[in-house]
Amino acid sequence: MPDRARHEVLADLASTVRASLEAASTGTTSHALAETFGVSPEVWREGLRAEADAWTASALTALFAELPSDWPTRVPARVLVIAARTLPASAWRQCGLARALGAEVRLKTAAGQEALGEVLAASLGVVPTPFASDDTLAVAQAVGEVDAVIVLGSDETVAAVGRRVTPSQAFAPHGHRVSAIWVAAPPTDAEVAALGRDLLAWDQAGCLSPQCVWVEGDDQARETLAARLAAALPSLEAALPLADRPAHFAGRRHAETLSAMLGAPSFASETALCATHPSPALRVAEGPRILWFLPADRDALAETLPVLSTLAVIGAPTLDLPTSVRVCRPGEMQRPPLDWRQDGLHPLGSLLRP
């Protein structure tokens, strides 16, 4: 296909994906889907629109330009996408990328989230493919019928599916990951607000949500930043209300109790908690919208690298990071570009048959 013709095809596809995301972000359908994923309609709408922004013809064209010259002979005819329970935007992206290669896309959603498959079937021509994840025969059959498999889920799910993939199939595994923030200089008010948007997006679900903030400097620097973020959150919370308040407050009680026992202050807004801790070791949130502020320590960061997805950075620290870790500015954690190498894999290249 001539380059100009391919660009036009990709432009049409990008437009179709954006329209699909936009349509699902509004109206009665959006409310039902938001409830299915346990978020408010406002959080749902913001998350899908952030994903829509990534879908441009130029971004897709650039991805194809990076493929090896023999890619047309290795295009998969059928791709199976096994979606995660947490983030619908990730399923949208993987389905859209597979469609860009011209593949038939089969989507297995998490139990109870079949409505997502129906929406993607209507808008992107995806084929809903339900089966029980713990049914080994069903998994083997579903995997055996395709040329490429994308798994978004737990490490256990990735391993179970991976055992069924043969050397002649492409396999793009995306297991458990976490993200964090590194602060090397006092942030501006705009940067603090951007951190707040990263925290509230998708109610802190998924591998791109920050779990902790490593802050260079003394205890006062860490506590000051935690207090500043808590003070900036109310205006953001008004636009992005939390759906699962019981889960947040259960986690908040645990985190506040721990901080108090350690003599470390915590700072709360209506639906979020900024808690400090004296240890630099990675801490994962006990519930939605709970963010730990830790003393910056490069050894602690190094220990996290095997599972670190994205690191938002303020200032200009000297950090030794592998290429698999995405580095971004605050406010962009939940807005990865289309060329993001998730887990170090090329978005399209990882789907080509070996």
Secondary structure as GFF3:
##gff-version 3
##sequence-region A 1 354
A	DSSP	alpha_helix	3	24	.	.	.	ID=ss1
A	DSSP	alpha_helix	27	36	.	.	.	ID=ss2
A	DSSP	alpha_helix	41	54	.	.	.	ID=ss3
A	DSSP	alpha_helix	57	65	.	.	.	ID=ss4
A	DSSP	three_ten_helix	71	73	.	.	.	ID=ss5
A	DSSP	beta_strand	78	82	.	.	.	ID=ss6
A	DSSP	alpha_helix	88	100	.	.	.	ID=ss7
A	DSSP	beta_strand	104	108	.	.	.	ID=ss8
A	DSSP	alpha_helix	114	124	.	.	.	ID=ss9
A	DSSP	beta_strand	127	128	.	.	.	ID=ss10
A	DSSP	alpha_helix	136	144	.	.	.	ID=ss11
A	DSSP	beta_strand	148	152	.	.	.	ID=ss12
A	DSSP	alpha_helix	155	162	.	.	.	ID=ss13
A	DSSP	beta_strand	170	174	.	.	.	ID=ss14
A	DSSP	beta_strand	178	183	.	.	.	ID=ss15
A	DSSP	alpha_helix	189	200	.	.	.	ID=ss16
A	DSSP	three_ten_helix	201	204	.	.	.	ID=ss17
A	DSSP	beta_strand	210	215	.	.	.	ID=ss18
A	DSSP	alpha_helix	219	239	.	.	.	ID=ss19
A	DSSP	alpha_helix	245	261	.	.	.	ID=ss20
A	DSSP	beta_strand	266	268	.	.	.	ID=ss21
A	DSSP	beta_strand	273	276	.	.	.	ID=ss22
A	DSSP	beta_strand	290	295	.	.	.	ID=ss23
A	DSSP	alpha_helix	298	304	.	.	.	ID=ss24
A	DSSP	three_ten_helix	305	307	.	.	.	ID=ss25
A	DSSP	beta_strand	308	314	.	.	.	ID=ss26
A	DSSP	beta_strand	326	328	.	.	.	ID=ss27
A	DSSP	three_ten_helix	342	344	.	.	.	ID=ss28
A	DSSP	three_ten_helix	349	351	.	.	.	ID=ss29
###
